[in-house]
Structure formats: structure tokens, C-alpha cells
């Protein structure tokens, strides 16, 4: 061991080492520099350390700031106790307390969690690594001194990381098999591929070709993915429990196949007043029932007279196409058709609406339903409240009378005069309706 002196007035202890160093104190005094050798433990390399400290006489003999140590072990291993975490000798006859060893990353445990340095300024603990791969660390602290960190890289069968290296499109039609394999790469802490790691594969929506595939010499695990029958987002998941990045989730999207059919989705059945309007909707679908747009629909009146518009339209991206039917003036069932002439077999659907005298209007949700009715002279109309929380009334600008505010129950009016009569709720002017009286 060698010593030198310096006349610097205000300096911090400095340490010349190959790795990072923790500065423990700042003091005012000439410097004494000493050279020592770090402790050599399992997978720790011995390092020469030059420490310069203020010369305050016999009360402070030397301060060692040891560089953080690194080690690579399997997850869950118990590491041998490091012989030096921080070495501080305050007086020849006294020792300094090392207050705590604190886990800062990776889980696991240390035992003991605190210890007093011995006469040589040494404190030890035993580190048990957490169950997962990756960097795990412990801080050692003593009073106001800057903590010293010890790091270990935990491996699982030599592996640390897993990540997707999948290439190619991740969107295709339902039932298709992705041309390129789904691929993940398993590596150690230096990004070197690791062979022989079993990767568990699962899927949602679609399917994978194998439930478990070990990594190759290139660190790769691969499976084929077949899209499911639903036109939705689908996933594949690669798992190696404990590795950094696990599980790896790969999201794919299945799209609808070729349209083969149309289906009624709204408007069929029910009743409406003669000459009133109703809306019909069809949806074009593939062989698995997924909506598929771009199909031309021809609309036509079949029975009952009246009209339907448009005569032709095309299903939207959601597969839907709609038309408005104006019923004929007569009573009874009236029909209209929707036909997809370009699809195999020219599939068609028939909509039926019964033309009838509507004599009941529902009062609910700040609306009158139906909003407009047509009746013959002498008909009594009933307004039926649907248990609303707001007061509603039926007030005509000219007609047989009005119905006062209420939240439930019903009211009736009889129409003996031909013509059109408009009404509203005076509490909510946007609520309007009409009654047309024919001979």
C-alpha cells in the first residue's frame, strides 16, 4: 500500500476504477491517497482502487468507496454474501453502522436487511434473487452517505428477454392461414439468442399450429396462425413465464369473406296507418354471417300499392342498406322485396307491413309515437303515457280539445271533422304530432 499527500483545500474523495464509483463524503483538508484491492467473490473481478481522503489526523484513517458489483445467476438463486458493500473506518477502536440493504428491483429478498460493519469496516448480507429474469438490484446505505448499488442479472435457463419478430401482413380474410409464421426471439442479457427454451403459444379468435415450440439455434420459436371465422381482432400469445417481455401478444385482424346472402335486420312486420311510411333494412353477409359491404340491392313494391325509395342502393361497410316504403291507401298486409341480383342464386327477402288504423299514440321519452296518424272520421284516439318522470300534455292548435299534464295514465279525443290537426306538448315544444282525418 502506498500513500501520497496533496494541499487541496476543498475536495471530494475520488476513486480510479474501471467501473462506476460512489462518492461517500466531501471534506476540507490535505489528501492522503492509498491504494487497495477490492474483495474478489463469485464472478466478481478484483480491481485496484486508489482512494484519496482528507488527512484529519488519527481519528479518520481511511474511507473506501467500493464500485457497484454485477453478477449473472439463475432467477431464484441465493447469491453468496458480498464481502464489502461499503467500507468506512471512522476510528481504529469503533465501527460504523450500515443501516440497511434495500431491494430496488427484481423482488426476492436479502437477509439480514441491516447490519453493523465489523472492525474492518465490512458488512455482509445474503441476496436471494426474485423469480423473474432481468436486472435485479440491492442498495446498501449508511447514514447520509450516497447508497451503493449491487446488481445481478437473473436468467431462466440462460434466457432473459422475449420479443416478437413477426413479419408480413396481420390482416386477412376469415379462415385464411397467415403466409408468414408468427415468430418470437429469445435472448440473454447480451442479446445473444438462446436455444432450447420452450415457448407456450395460445390464441384468441383464431388458432395456432402448436401449443409449445422450443427455440432454435437462432433463438426463434415459430407457429402458423389460422384466422377464425369471426371478422374481428384476433390474438396470438407467446409465453415464457418470468422472461422480460413475456407474454408477447400479437394482434391480427380478420375481415369478412365474399358476400353470399342478405338478411332482413329491421322493419319487417308491424303495422302502420294507410299511406304512412316505414323503413326497411337488409344486411349482406359472408358464409360465416359476417357483414360484408359493397353489394347492390334492388328494392321493389310487391303488393298493396304505394312506393319504395330508392329503387336501388349498395350496402355500406357495415353491410347495411335501407329503403323507405310508403304504404298504399288500402288496409291489410302490404309487401316489398329486397334482391341481391349479383350474388349467387340472387337471394331476396320480403318485408311485410300491415296497413291498419292506428288509434293509440304512446307518450314517452319526450316524443309521441307514432308522430303522425291517419284515421277515418268519427274515430277515437288514445294517448297512452308510459310512466314518464316529466309532465307531458297534448295540446291542439285547433281540434277536438286537449289533454292536460300528467306522467301516467291515458287520455282520449274523438275526431268527427275532416282535416289535418297538429298538436304538441307545451312543456316541451320539440314534442309534436299530427292527426289526419279522412271521410
Rosetta blueprint (number, residue, H / E / L):
1 X L
2 X L
3 X E
4 X E
5 X E
6 X E
7 X L
8 X L
9 X L
10 X L
11 X E
12 X E
13 X L
14 X L
15 X E
16 X E
17 X L
18 X L
19 X L
20 X L
21 X L
22 X L
23 X L
24 X L
25 X L
26 X E
27 X E
28 X L
29 X L
30 X L
31 X E
32 X E
33 X E
34 X E
35 X E
36 X E
37 X E
38 X L
39 X L
40 X L
41 X L
42 X L
43 X L
44 X L
45 X L
46 X L
47 X L
48 X E
49 X E
50 X E
51 X E
52 X E
53 X E
54 X E
55 X L
56 X L
57 X L
58 X L
59 X L
60 X L
61 X L
62 X E
63 X E
64 X E
65 X L
66 X L
67 X L
68 X L
69 X L
70 X E
71 X E
72 X E
73 X E
74 X E
75 X L
76 X L
77 X L
78 X E
79 X E
80 X L
81 X L
82 X L
83 X L
84 X L
85 X L
86 X L
87 X E
88 X E
89 X E
90 X L
91 X E
92 X L
93 X L
94 X E
95 X L
96 X L
97 X E
98 X E
99 X L
100 X E
101 X E
102 X E
103 X E
104 X E
105 X E
106 X L
107 X L
108 X L
109 X E
110 X E
111 X E
112 X L
113 X L
114 X L
115 X E
116 X E
117 X L
118 X L
119 X L
120 X L
121 X L
122 X L
123 X L
124 X L
125 X L
126 X E
127 X E
128 X E
129 X L
130 X L
131 X L
132 X L
133 X L
134 X E
135 X E
136 X E
137 X E
138 X E
139 X E
140 X E
141 X E
142 X L
143 X L
144 X L
145 X L
146 X L
147 X L
148 X E
149 X E
150 X E
151 X E
152 X E
153 X E
154 X E
155 X E
156 X E
157 X L
158 X L
159 X E
160 X L
161 X E
162 X E
163 X E
164 X E
165 X L
166 X L
167 X L
168 X L
169 X L
170 X L
171 X E
172 X E
173 X E
174 X L
175 X L
176 X L
177 X E
178 X L
179 X L
180 X L
181 X L
182 X E
183 X E
184 X E
185 X E
186 X E
187 X E
188 X L
189 X L
190 X L
191 X L
192 X L
193 X E
194 X L
195 X L
196 X L
197 X L
198 X E
199 X E
200 X E
201 X E
202 X E
203 X E
204 X E
205 X L
206 X L
207 X E
208 X E
209 X L
210 X L
211 X L
212 X E
213 X E
214 X E
215 X L
216 X L
217 X L
218 X L
219 X L
220 X E
221 X E
222 X E
223 X E
224 X L
225 X E
226 X E
227 X L
228 X L
229 X L
230 X L
231 X L
232 X L
233 X E
234 X E
235 X E
236 X E
237 X E
238 X E
239 X E
240 X L
241 X L
242 X L
243 X L
244 X E
245 X L
246 X L
247 X L
248 X E
249 X E
250 X E
251 X E
252 X E
253 X E
254 X E
255 X E
256 X L
257 X L
258 X L
259 X E
260 X E
261 X E
262 X E
263 X E
264 X E
265 X E
266 X E
267 X L
268 X L
269 X L
270 X L
271 X E
272 X E
273 X L
274 X L
275 X L
276 X L
277 X E
278 X E
279 X E
280 X E
281 X E
282 X E
283 X E
284 X E
285 X E
286 X E
287 X L
288 X L
289 X L
290 X L
291 X E
292 X L
293 X L
294 X L
295 X L
296 X E
297 X E
298 X E
299 X E
300 X E
301 X E
302 X E
303 X E
304 X L
305 X L
306 X L
307 X E
308 X E
309 X E
310 X L
311 X L
312 X E
313 X E
314 X E
315 X L
316 X L
317 X L
318 X L
319 X L
320 X E
321 X E
322 X E
323 X E
324 X E
325 X E
326 X E
327 X L
328 X L
329 X L
330 X L
331 X L
332 X E
333 X E
334 X E
335 X E
336 X E
337 X E
338 X E
339 X E
340 X L
341 X L
342 X L
343 X L
344 X L
345 X L
346 X L
347 X L
348 X E
349 X E
350 X E
351 X E
352 X E
353 X E
354 X E
355 X E
356 X L
357 X L
358 X L
359 X L
360 X E
361 X E
362 X E
363 X E
364 X E
365 X L
366 X L
367 X E
368 X E
369 X E
370 X L
371 X L
372 X E
373 X E
374 X E
375 X E
376 X E
377 X L
378 X L
379 X E
380 X E
381 X E
382 X E
383 X E
384 X E
385 X E
386 X L
387 X L
388 X L
389 X L
390 X L
391 X L
392 X E
393 X E
394 X E
395 X E
396 X E
397 X L
398 X L
399 X L
400 X L
401 X L
402 X E
403 X E
404 X E
405 X E
406 X E
407 X L
408 X L
409 X L
410 X E
411 X E
412 X E
413 X E
414 X E
415 X E
416 X L
417 X L
418 X L
419 X E
420 X E
421 X E
422 X E
423 X E
424 X E
425 X E
426 X L
427 X L
428 X E
429 X E
430 X E
431 X E
432 X E
433 X E
434 X E
435 X E
436 X E
437 X E
438 X E
439 X L
